[in-house]
């Protein structure tokens, strides 16, 4: 069985050693880059199964690398886990909005990082599965699942893969309250560990992109999220 390949873009040699040791123990094939430019080149050449990307890099920073990965057809479907010493909500939202799948703040727990990486790989596998419905339409929202295209009032709107999957899940169950656990199960796979904060941030990013239409995603406190209607 072919091992999954992980590209680590990190300028701190000590962190690279920690990541290499622990990822190798889990059977992953690791590759490294110390700068954003080098990481971008390796991602395009190697097409890894996932990228662990530091935010603060010399030269081109992690946000710019992530943005370029997501706008390149060769690399846009590679899940990205961002690492950063920053912890503000704004930094996290920016990372998720430009296409990062998950976000982890330094210093990080190695066990949590490994769980997040495995979740990214599960979500990529789940995304490749056949769609239950080819096209969804709810009010001003229209989604072509096969083409990964989304429109609001006939205008195309860019969503990252995780954002697309979350919104798809909600649109497939209009009026139904979906718990965070159910969303995680549907998108990342059964048994996946994804924090409530990560789910909340993805929802917040989707709402920001939807603008005035963002209120179609309703938070039902203590339960989860519902598509359509108003909060009760």
N, C-alpha and C positions, 0 to 999 in steps of 0.2 A: 504493500500500500504506500503510495507516494505521500511523503510528509508535506505539510503545509509550509509555505515559505513566508517569512516575516521580514520586511525591510524596516530597520531601525534608523531613524534620522535623528541623531543626538550628538552634540558636540562635547559632552562631558564623558571622558574615557572611563571613569569609575562606574557611571550609570550604564554605559554600554556593556561593561564586563558583567554587571549584575544581571542585565537583561539577557545577554548571551547565555550565561550559565543556566539561568532558570528556564528560559525558553527551550534551550537544547535538551535539558532534562525532561521536558514534556514532549520531546520528539519533533520540535519545529526546526526547520532549516532557516538559519538567520543570515542576513546580509546587513552591512552597515554603511552609513554615510555620516560625515561630520559637518556638512554644510547643506543648506537648502538646495543649492544648485546641483550638488552631487546627488542628493536624494532624489531630486526630480529626474535627473538623467537615469539613475538606476531603476526607478519605478517604471519609466517608459521602456527600458531595455529588458528588465527581468519580469515585469508584470507579476509582482508578488501577490499572495493571497490576502495580505493585510499590511498596513503601514502603521508603525508607532512613530509619531512625529512630535518632536519637541517644538514648543512655541517660540522660545527665545534662541535663535540660531544666529551665527555670524553671517553677515551679508543678507541674503534673502531669508525673511523670517518664516515661521511655520504657517502663519495664516496665508501668506502669499503662495507658499508651496501647495497648501491644501486647495486654494482657489484654482491654481493652474492644473492640479491633478483632476479636479472635478470638471474643468472645461475642456479636457482632452479626452477624445473618444477612446483612446488606448487605455486610460487609467481611471475614468470617471466611476467605474463600478467597483474599484478597490476600496474596501472600508478603511477608515482612518481613525485611529485612537490618538488624541492629542494629549501631550504631557506639558505641564506648565507649572512654574512657581507662582503664577498669579492665581488668585482665587475669587476675583470679583465676578458677579453675575453677568456683567456686561461682556467681559472677555469670553465667558462660556457661551453666551448667546451668539456672539459674533462667530466663534468657531463652529457652532452647530449650523448656523445659517449659511455658511459658505460650503458646507458639505461634510464636516467631520461627523462620524457616527457616534462617537463617545468622547468623554473628556475626563481626565484624571489629574489631580493636583499633586505636585511634589511637596513633601516626601510621600511616596505612595507605598501601600502594602503590596508586596510581590504577589501574594495569593489573590488579591483583588484584581491586580493587573492581568494575571493569567486568566482569571474568570472572564474579564472583559474581552480579552483577545479571543477566547473560545466563543463568546457570544457573537462577536463580529463575524466569525467564520460560519456560525450557525445561521445568522441572518442572511449572509450571502447565499448559502445553500437554499434557504427557504425562499429567497427572492427568485431563484431560478426555477422553482416549481411551477407547474401550470396554473394559470389564474382561474379562480372560480367563476368570474364574470369578465368578459372582454371589455365591456364599457359600462360605466356608471354615470347616472345623471340625477342630481338632487338639486332642484331649484336652479340657481345660477351657476352651480358647480357641474363640470363635466370632466370625466376621467377616462382615458383610454389606457387600460391596464397593460395591454400587450406592448404598446408603444411607449409606456411610461410618460404619458403626456397629461397635463392637467390644465384646465381652462376655467376662468371665472368671467362670466358674462362675455363668453367667446374670445377672451384675451388670454394668451398663454402665460402661465406663471411657473417659474422654475422652483422645483422642490427637490431636496436631496432625497436619496433612496429611502432612508429611514422615515423622513417626513411624508413621503409619498405613501409608504406602507401604513403608517399610522392613520393618515387621512382616508386611505382606501378602506381600512378596517372599520372606521367610524361610519363612512358612507354606506358600507354594506349592511349596517345595522342601524338605520335611521330611527331615532326616538328611543333607542335602547341604551341604558347606562352600562358602559363597559368599564370594569375596574382596571387599575394599572396592571394588576397581575394578569388579567386576560389579554391586555394589549401586548405585554411582554411575551406571553406564551404564544400568541398568534404571530408575532413579528420576529422574535429572537429564538423561539423554540422552548419546549417544555424543559423545566429545570434551569433555565438561564437566570443568571443573577444580573439584574439591571436595577440600579437605584431609583427610588421614587423621584429624586431630584433630576436625574437624566431624563426620565419620561416627562416630567413637568417642563423641563427646558425645551424639549422637542415640541411639545404642545405650544409653548409660548412663542417659539420661533415660527411655527405654522401660522398662528394668529397674527403675528406681526406682518408676515408676507401677505396674508389675506386682507389686511387693512380693515375697512369697515365691515367686510364679510366675515371677519374673524369671530364675531359673536355667534355664528352658527355652531361653533364648538363650545358647548356649555360645560362648565365645571359643576359637578354635583358633589358638594362637600361631604367627605367621609365615605364616598362610594367610587367616584371615578369621573368619566367624561361621557357626554351624550352629543350626538350630532342632531341639530335641529331643535326648535322649540326654545323655551327660555328657562332659566334656572328657577327651581321651585324652592 
